[in-house]
Amino acid sequence: AVVSTQSTGSEGVYRGAALRELQEETSFHNDSVSTDDFIPWSLWQTPLILPVRFNTPMYLLFAPSATPLQPQEGEIESLHWFSPSELLRNPKLVIAPPQITDTLKLCAHTRYDSLVEFAKRRWEEHSTVQCTPVLVKFRDGMCALFPRDSFYDRAQALQLEDMSGMLTLESSLEENEREQAVLMRSVVDGRGCRVFKGTGDWDGHRMEHVNLGSNMSVRES
């Protein structure tokens, strides 16, 4: 079944939680901002093999720039502003794969006004479909597969047959990629080089291959 926040009727609940957490953890308070201002960007579910699993919607909020922020002690160490490209290239940051992928979606837009227009139009025209990555270990690296990847359904079926650990295959990354008509995956090869490989539409987002290099600290799970 296709799961989205629209189909489950939980969109209002998620937006309310997002605003509450933003206020609690960053001291963000602005009377002009409401839950209606949160624009859905993605909907993630943790991989099948993890012991604790969550549905996590991601939102964009275009808030007034003058809004002061203060990190909540014990929850957030510090707050900083980065452009999407600066965030991805900063070797001091530990970034989880969902945040890497969502930030790559932001990199497709170089102007603030075009991003605002696109985000609002995408929400009106596309459902934000739940994405449950399938983690696969190959002979020379690993990857997280996303639903539009041609190998996704097969990998998910193999994972369900054995839930004792990450799905492990004897083939190489390149061998598997050559067999697929469509790629939509985040790859870490044996040299530590991280690449997003995917072309085409993902819930209205236009995805492209991006080489992120090997200088990033990435949390793999």
N, C-alpha and C positions, 0 to 999 in steps of 0.2 A: 504494500500500500504506500502511496505517496503521502508523506507526513509533512505538514507545514503548520506554522502558527495560525494561519487562517483556517485550515481544515479542522484543527482541534478546538478552535474557539478560545484559545488561551492568549491571544495577542495582547488584550488589555491587561491581563495579569502580569505578563512578561514586562510590558512597558512600565507598569507601576513599580515592579521590583527594580528595574533598571534605574528609574529616577530615585528611588529610596536609597539604593546602594551608592549612587553617585553623590547624593547629599551626605550620606553618612561617612563615606571614605575620602571625600575630597573637600568637604565643607562647601559644596556648590549650592548656592541658594540664589535664585533669580525668579522673581514673581512673574516675569514674562514667559518663562519656560514651563511647559506642561508635558504630560505623557504624549500628547498629540504631536509633539515636535521630534519624537524619536522615530527615525526612519530605519526599518529593518534592512540589514546588510547581509546576514547569513544566519544559518541555524545548524549548530554542530551537536553531534552526539559522540561521546567517548567510544573508542574502539571496543569491539566485543570481548576481547581478552582481559580487559582491565577489571579489577575486582569491584571498583566503585564507578558507577556510570551516571552521566548527567546529560540532560538536554540544555544547551546553552545558546540562546539567541544573541547575536551581535547587532548593535545599532550604531547609526551615525547620529550625532547631535550637533547641529550648527548653532552654537550658543554665542551670545555677545562676547566679544574678545576681552572686554573689561572685567569680566566676572573673575573675582579672586578665588584661588584654590589653595587649600591647606591639607596636606596628607594626614589621615587618621593614624595616630600613634598605635603601633602594634599590628596594623593592617597594611600600610603602605610606607615604604622607606622614604621615597622622595617622588616628586612630580616634575616632569620636564616636557617641553614641547619639541617635537621632531617633525621634519617633513617625512613622508613615507619612505623616500629613498635613503634619508639619513638614518632612519630607524633600522632598515634592513642591513645597512653597511656598517653599523656600529659594532665593533668586535667585543665591546664590554657588556653587551646585553645578552641575556638568555631569553630566547623567544620560542614559544611553543608553535608547532606546525600550523594550527588553525589561525593564529595571529599572523604568521608569515604569509599565508595564503590570502587572508583578508586585506593585509597591507599591500600585497601585490595588486589586488583589485583597485586600490586607491591610486597606485602608481600610473594607472592608465589615464589619469586625469591630471593635467598640468595647471589648470585654472580652477580657482575656488568656485566661481559662479557656474562653470560647466559641471563640476562635481555635484553641486546642489541640485541643478536641473536634472542631471542623470539619475541621481539617487531617488528623487521623488517620482520621476517617470518610471523607473525600474520597478518601484514598489507598486505602482498602479497597474503595470502591465504583466508582472511576473509574480508567481508564488515563490516565497523563500523556502525551498525544499530542504528537509533535514539531510545532513551529510554525516554519515558514519564512516570514517576512514577505515580501510583494511590495511593493517601493517604486514609487510611481507619482507622476509630476509632472503636475499639471493646470495649466490656464490661470492659475489664481489661487492656487496653493498646492501642497502635496504631502501624501501620506499613506502610511502603512504598512498594508497590508491583511493581515488574519489569516484563517485557513482558514474560519471560519464566515461570513465576509462573502459575500454573494451574488455579488459581482464577482470574488472571489478566483481561481476556476478560469480564468475568461476572461483576467484580467490575467496570470496565470502563463503561459498559453499564448502570449499576445502577447509576453511577455518572452523566452520561449524562442525565438521566431522571430528576435529581434534582441538579442544579448547584448553589444552594443557599449557600452551605457550604460543608465541608468535609463529605464524605460518612460515615455514622454511622450505625453500625450493632449491634444487640442485643447479638450475640454469643460471646464466648470468643476467644482469640487468639488460644488456644490449640484446641478448637472444630473446628475452621476453618481449622487449619493445618492438622488435622486428615482426613479431607475430600479431601485433595489435593494429587494428584499423584506426582507433582513436586513443590518444594518450591524455590522461588527466591525473597527474601524479606528482608528488614531491619526492625527489630522489637524493639519497646520500651515498656516493660511491665509496670505494675502498680508500681513496685518497682524502676523504673528508670533504669533497667538493659537493656543494648543495645546488641542485637545479630543480626549478619547477618546469615540468614538461606537460604542456597542454595547449591545445589550440581549439578555438571555437567558443560557443556560448555555454555559460554556466549560470543558470537562473537570471539571464539578462546581462551578466558580466562577460566581457570579451577577454578571453584568456590567451596568453602567448607564452612561448618558451622564455625563461629568464634564468641566466646563470648567476647565482648568488655568491659564488666564490667559496673559499675554504676558510675565511677568517671570521666566520660567525660562530657564536655559541648558541646552539640550538638544543632545546629540551626535546628529546625524541619521543616521550610519552607523557 
